Each structure stands twice: as C-alpha cells, then as structure tokens.
Amino acid sequence: IEIEGLVTAFDSITDFRVDGFRITTDSDTRFEDGTSADLGVDARVQVKGDIDMDGFVHAKEISVKVYTPDNEEVEVVATIDDLNPGSSAFLILGLVAETDGSTEFEDESSAEEEPFSYDDLAVGDRVEIEGMVTGGNTMQVKKLKRRDPSPGVSLEAALTQYSEGTGQLVIGGISVQADSSTQFLGPNGKEIPAESFYKSLVEGVTDLEVRGTAAGSSILADTIEIDD
C-alpha cells in the first residue's frame, strides 16, 4: 500500500495515523527527505509498506515532505512587471525572481528565439517560472519558459499564511485574494465550501494551486485548489 497525506495523530514514531491508517515503523524502515525526528502532527508524508489483517501499515519507506517559508518550491505563470539587468532579476507579482548561470531558459512563444537568455526578456513578457523561495519575496529561478500573451495567471506553492476573515492568503511569497466569486476545490478537484477549505489549511504545509487574474502585485483568485 502507498499512502500520502498529513499525520493526523502521533503517539510515537512507531504509532501514528495518516489518512485514517495506523502506521508503525521498525529498525528496517527507510526515511527519505527527512528523518524520524520530522514526524509529528501535520507533517506531510508518503508511506509505502504492507498492510496486515488488522489494518496496520508496516512502513518499509517513509518520505517526509518538509516545507519552510525560506525553502519552498514555487511555480508561477504571469507577466514580467519590471527588469533589473544589473542583477539578472525581474519583478513578477511582487516577487523578485533572480536568475543566474544555472537557470534554464526556453522560448516557447511564437517568436521561438534561439538562443534565448535573460537579455532577451522584456517587460510584459508572459513567462512560466519554476524555482525556490529564498526569502520573504525573493525566489531563485531554476527554469524559465517564455509563452505567448494571455490574461490569466497561475501559481503553485505551499501556503505561507492566511486570514479566513479577509480572504487574504500568501502562497509562495505571493499575495492572493479570495472573494465571494472564488471557487474552492479539494484534493480530488471537486468544489468544497469555503469553510471546509479554510479548516483544512496548514501554514507551511498545504500545497495550493491558484488560477486567476493579476491585480497589481497580487492575484485575484478564480479558483484555489488543495494540491495533495
């Protein structure tokens, strides 16, 4: 059996629950991307093992997915708001996106420029970028693809903080605004009530996918989906 989700109850490293399953470990259990010390309530894990007749999962391998505000994967599709050639960086939805010699550049727009690099970028270019948040509003870009113009924007990253009362979220360092027209989706892609959505959020852990439109340096969300 393979299970992925949040630890919902934790008595010890040999007795905890994930997605309703009771998990046990032993000296042969392998840990990846973390150690047994990272286990606890709200830790996100992937468990592979054997299930016995009593429903216990004997874990052979546990991958611990640890997120922190300073070390988050983020994917953004939006337009470039400003360029800073001196530092090979640009501004996108309030994030300072930094590139360097290891950044992969690709032009998938109709221009199909080849070779393609930071020097070929322009304000207003629509780009898809992948990288890591390295500070509050700074990210290191690993991959950049230029795309043809389109009004929509998207964001995939871990939740940093949120306020249910105002509908304001910070996801991967980018401000996201939800309102009465925002559609909330669960991990299965089906719509869920806003109350259920907010109750399931865990800051620094829950991955979210946002689709919407740019509103200055923020995103006005059409949909927000829990990516589990």
Secondary structure in CASP SS format (residue, H / E / C, confidence):
PFRMAT SS
TARGET T0000
AUTHOR 0000-0000-0000
METHOD secondary structure of the structure
MODEL  1
I C 1.00
E E 1.00
I E 1.00
E E 1.00
G E 1.00
L E 1.00
V E 1.00
T E 1.00
A E 1.00
F E 1.00
D E 1.00
S E 1.00
I C 1.00
T C 1.00
D E 1.00
F E 1.00
R E 1.00
V E 1.00
D C 1.00
G C 1.00
F E 1.00
R E 1.00
I E 1.00
T E 1.00
T C 1.00
D C 1.00
S C 1.00
D C 1.00
T C 1.00
R E 1.00
F E 1.00
E E 1.00
D C 1.00
G C 1.00
T C 1.00
S H 1.00
A H 1.00
D H 1.00
L C 1.00
G C 1.00
V C 1.00
D C 1.00
A C 1.00
R E 1.00
V E 1.00
Q E 1.00
V E 1.00
K E 1.00
G E 1.00
D E 1.00
I E 1.00
D C 1.00
M C 1.00
D C 1.00
G C 1.00
F E 1.00
V E 1.00
H E 1.00
A E 1.00
K E 1.00
E E 1.00
I E 1.00
S E 1.00
V E 1.00
K E 1.00
V C 1.00
Y C 1.00
T E 1.00
P C 1.00
D C 1.00
N E 1.00
E E 1.00
E E 1.00
V E 1.00
E E 1.00
V E 1.00
V E 1.00
A E 1.00
T E 1.00
I C 1.00
D C 1.00
D E 1.00
L E 1.00
N E 1.00
P H 1.00
G H 1.00
S H 1.00
S C 1.00
A E 1.00
F E 1.00
L E 1.00
I E 1.00
L C 1.00
G C 1.00
L E 1.00
V E 1.00
A E 1.00
E E 1.00
T C 1.00
D C 1.00
G C 1.00
S C 1.00
T C 1.00
E E 1.00
F E 1.00
E E 1.00
D E 1.00
E C 1.00
S C 1.00
S C 1.00
A C 1.00
E C 1.00
E C 1.00
E C 1.00
P C 1.00
F C 1.00
S C 1.00
Y H 1.00
D H 1.00
D H 1.00
L C 1.00
A C 1.00
V C 1.00
G C 1.00
D C 1.00
R E 1.00
V E 1.00
E E 1.00
I E 1.00
E E 1.00
G E 1.00
M E 1.00
V E 1.00
T E 1.00
G E 1.00
G C 1.00
N C 1.00
T E 1.00
M E 1.00
Q E 1.00
V E 1.00
K E 1.00
K E 1.00
L E 1.00
K E 1.00
R E 1.00
R E 1.00
D C 1.00
P C 1.00
S C 1.00
P C 1.00
G E 1.00
V E 1.00
S E 1.00
L E 1.00
E E 1.00
A E 1.00
A E 1.00
L E 1.00
T E 1.00
Q E 1.00
Y E 1.00
S E 1.00
E C 1.00
G C 1.00
T C 1.00
G C 1.00
Q E 1.00
L E 1.00
V E 1.00
I E 1.00
G C 1.00
G C 1.00
I E 1.00
S E 1.00
V E 1.00
Q E 1.00
A C 1.00
D C 1.00
S C 1.00
S C 1.00
T C 1.00
Q E 1.00
F E 1.00
L E 1.00
G C 1.00
P C 1.00
N C 1.00
G C 1.00
K C 1.00
E E 1.00
I C 1.00
P C 1.00
A H 1.00
E H 1.00
S H 1.00
F H 1.00
Y H 1.00
K H 1.00
S C 1.00
L C 1.00
V C 1.00
E C 1.00
G C 1.00
V C 1.00
T C 1.00
D E 1.00
L E 1.00
E E 1.00
V E 1.00
R E 1.00
G E 1.00
T E 1.00
A E 1.00
A E 1.00
G C 1.00
S C 1.00
S E 1.00
I E 1.00
L E 1.00
A E 1.00
D E 1.00
T E 1.00
I E 1.00
E E 1.00
I E 1.00
D C 1.00
D C 1.00
END
